[in-house]
Amino acid sequence: MNKIALSGTPRTDIGGKYAAQLRRNKQVPCVLYGGNNPVHFSVDEAALGKLIFTPDLNGIELAIGGSTTLAMIHEKQFHPTTDRVIHVDFLELDEKKVATATMSVRLKGQPIGVRSGGTLSQPMRKLRVKGVPTKFPTHLEIDVADLGLNSSILVKDLKFDGLQLIDRADDVVVTVKMAKKAEEVAAVPGAPAAGAAPAADAKKAEAKPAAKK
């Protein structure tokens, strides 16, 4: 797991009024869960932005009041009309204990089915996993180079070292399908192949008299 250091300032004043004051000072109110009691603190907005606006999963070495805790972002809230983050919940991690996380999916390679005229679709861009934090990568990579036309990769088809996928086994992660127009043409009996001249036009061409010399 990739680890990033982040400093937080403990806060004892809790409530909407105090949270609003923090935000005016470019600080983000946060809470750390997973220990004996929730820990309330604030973090510099600019420093936090580097972690918030990335799809990758990172372990966060969170320094608060003289102690450092390994954590990850559990939930984040944004302002309804801007992209400013207004609150973040962190979850404490124990590198020896199993935890769950949501990871982004990245595809590798160009599918055979796409080269044959198909269209690539990725219904699931994130997957939930379970494992010890030391086994967590920053993202999940799936090789789709061998994916043929009208073929799919399901959750149950995937294996990652040290991780257990906890989404439904039959959910489709990525698929290659024939383009819709091509499917419609194929469904019509006697329809000409793509690029072929229509039969009526071909007959007209045959019946047309040769030009006079």
PyMOL commands that set and color helices and strands:
alter all, ss='L'
color gray80, all
select helices_A, chain A and resi 16-24+45-52+112-115+133-135+155-157+180-187+199-207
alter helices_A, ss='H'
color red, helices_A
select strands_A, chain A and resi 3-10+27-33+39-44+59-64+67-78+85-92+99-108+118-121+126-131+140-143+151-154+164-165+172-178
alter strands_A, ss='S'
color yellow, strands_A
deselect
rebuild
show_as cartoon
